[in-house]
Amino acid sequence: MSLTRRLDLGLLASVLVVMLLLAHGSVVLFDQVMRDYLTERLREDAESLATLPVNSNNEVQIDPLRLRASFNQVYSGQYFVIDIDDDIHLRSRSLWDYRLKPASGDTAQIRRGPEGQSLLVWTGRYHRGDHHFTITTALDYSSVTRRLDWLRLCIWALGGVMAILLVFIQRRVIRLGLKPLGRLQRELAQLHEGRRMALETRVPDEIAPFVAELNHQLGRIEQVLNRSRDGIANLSHALKTPLSVMEAQLARRELEQFPDLRNSLHARLDDIHRLVERELQRARLDTGEVSPAARFRPATDLAPLIETLREIYPDITFVDDSAELPSLPWDRDEMLEVLGNLLDNAGKWAASLARLTLAREDEWLVMTVEDDGPGIPAEKRSHVMGRGTRLDEQVSGHGLGLGIVEQIVQHYGGRLRLEDSALGGLMVTVELPISGD
């Protein structure tokens, strides 16, 4: 469940609970206020009834003209009962034959009344002359109860509307608050694609330290990778230069009279070449995550490689049929190493044409290099994948090309295939997964 959905449900539940408590509390408070108000009215009615005259024969007389009209109307909702000295019982005509029980204590109480009425009943005691009066007055409370129920429903309905409104307001506030995170996500995608080196979006103070630390770590990683690559490049140059000098010295005529020694030294130099290339390639692959600035961009990185090969092999036509591709999640130097070796082999063996094709198929990048040369027989293709293997000793090189290509491809979880080309020669297909792009 998303954060927004959890916040929406949390706010909705909170508001509904608050509205429920508010509705209940408001109704209880209003009910208490109404009871206190009506109790005062019942007390006033009882005090007025206590002033009834007592004649000389100690008989109580009730003058109907002095009573409120509602006391004389049957089941009108206003009632009284008067008990005098525990032997005289009088009641209002409005009660008819219904027996009303007095309330206990000094507070008004709810009693069931005639016709299903809900009565608010109050009982007071008075003394006049030699007589003791117990007067019970009652008022129909049903209309107040109905209004309180209506008020409760109104508060609940208002609470529901407010809850929905607050959810929409909260969503708007959250979206505005998280808007910088959307820009931050796009910058992270650009960082992944190598189009930027740091995050620049202004974010809320709560996550600003995280973004600052991330930028700091990115800068450190970039520095470490750059130092590693510079060290590898320097080591490669430092080793290859003396080896080239040694090869040049072996080619001198003075050693022609010692063919066995010369061939043995050539073999040792080839072994040193393979060892150096293997260790340097392993070091390059072990430098870790590819920095954004060092990612492979086919649109800009392939053109210089093709132009260089055209200068080396002026009699060969190099055709680039690659599709337009964005920045890819692999090291530029390693991809150029792969394509450079494959195209160099194609240039060596092609009769007149070598073709490069890069295309994305689903979640794979497919790189194809083919030529119109003699090709490689199917039974010998597995043999040429070994390091230092060359089918023709007359062709210059140390036999490291396909071995290096295979190591890089395996490092990225890809596949390497040798097949017949439609041009008549060899077709080398490299497939690399780009699902993590």
Buried (B, 14 or more C-beta within 10 A) or exposed (E): EEEEEEBBEEBBEEBBEEBBEBBEEBBEEBBEEBBEEBBEBBBEBBEBBBEBEBEEEEEBEBEEEEBBEBBBEEBBBBBBBBBBEEEEEBBBBBBEEBEBBBBEEEEBBEBEBBEEBBBBBBBBEBEBEEBEBBBBBBBBBBEBBEBBEEBBEEBBEEBBEBBEEBBEEBBEEBEEEBEBEEBBEEBBEBBBBBBBBBBEBEBEEEEEEEBEEBBEEBEEEBEEBBEBBEEBEEBBEEBBEEBEEBBEEBEEEEEEEEEEEBEEBBEEBBEBBBEBBBBBBEBBBEBEEBBBEBBBBBEEBBEEBBEBBBEEBEEBEBEBEBEEBEBBBBBBBBBBBBBBBBBBBBBBBBBEBBBBBBEBEEEBBBBBBBBBBBBBEEEEBEEBEEBBEBEEEEEEBBBBBBBBBBBBBEBBEBEBEBBEBEBBBBBBBBBBBBEEB
